[in-house]
């Protein structure tokens, strides 16, 4: 176990993620966790995270200084380093005359006669790291040596090898820092003596134990969509508490071809999740009749979802609600505090009626998408399911421009299924972030056989993206486009034209609505 004491940096969870990547189990605790509690946990090392404060401010967050006497290796990152320097004799922190943000070149062993540190085993003499700080060390604590410097920062990496205290002014946890993961691996192996044999299977054990303790004899309800996050969360809950977990699939009539049957097969038949399907198609479609405006569609779908879920779920005497929240959702909701323009309101189960008074269970809260996929595989969910592209809560209603009718839904379902089938057959599906078909609100003239046609138009979309905040349109091979177009026009009645969307995000969004 490695403990991370959180001083409030936006990167703290990335430290946890990197430690998991180097197969070390870690827990995140509040910065002021008492030394006695830490000692009882017996961690092999403690990371002091970065944070937005300055150690010399009156109300700055401080650790329990008794931690310095536990004999446990400490690694201070940015604010964490300053915290070490603030409390250790000889050290001092001041406001730097220059703030340093962005890339900087670190040179090992410069600036004060240094012994080689195991932290930098296997490193080149100079490498790039990500800096983000305004304060700096004015003097080193007694016993410390400089391990690396930048042009601006003499004390970019410092250490007292005897006490196993290290400090980094840069952020090894962000991907902009070269060799950051290697540095954390070196620290956990050579300094802390971690075996580095933690795996996702261990995560399952820990999560299961944690859920059981929290839930006791209570009942947990949750909505599943067939998407990766809710699927993995549901299977994990089933693993932990069996039939004390009740899942609900709201069939809003806006799902893709065969999707309801697939979700039931996957979650209920294969994984034993206690699953109730709520047949809401008619309610949703009648409420959507004649609605064209995208935000109105979203609102109606969101509200109808809550109505139906609430009506069914209130029959269960539940104390907890499962949500498949991931870490990036958590960061998004806390870091954008200021008023920012609403481009689209994303619907999820967030706004349940207050009378439900359920406590949230969010077992994926600290994981990133790729970790959730890895967890899904460990839980025995097949690769094709955990690798599925995201699908929006409002479903096909935001991929049908104009009126959402049963006929138009059927057209889009068939076209989309052909497109996805061909992408999978070409081995391209997994290289694409998201791909789908869109039904446009226009009709076009064509000629089929000897007849004039006047029919619907399908647009195909495929994007590559790392975070769905920005995306590039995917350069699909022409023979594939030709095949998909021919098949859609031949096989889907009511479509006579297929186009390919070559707009990136920005300026486009990924969905058309
Ligand atoms: P945009 O279209 O905003 O999409 O570039 C970014 C990602 O969000 C998904 N998306 C939604 N997901 N409810 C959801 O659950 C929504 O209303 C919604 N709108 C967009 C979209 O599929 C893409 O992955």
Boltz pocket constraint, residues with backbone or C-beta under 6 A from the ligand:
constraints:
  - pocket:
      binder: B
      contacts: [[A, 298], [A, 344], [A, 345], [A, 346], [A, 347], [A, 348], [A, 390], [A, 391], [A, 392], [A, 393], [A, 394], [A, 434], [A, 468], [A, 505], [A, 508], [A, 509], [A, 510], [A, 511], [A, 512], [A, 513]]
      max_distance: 6.0
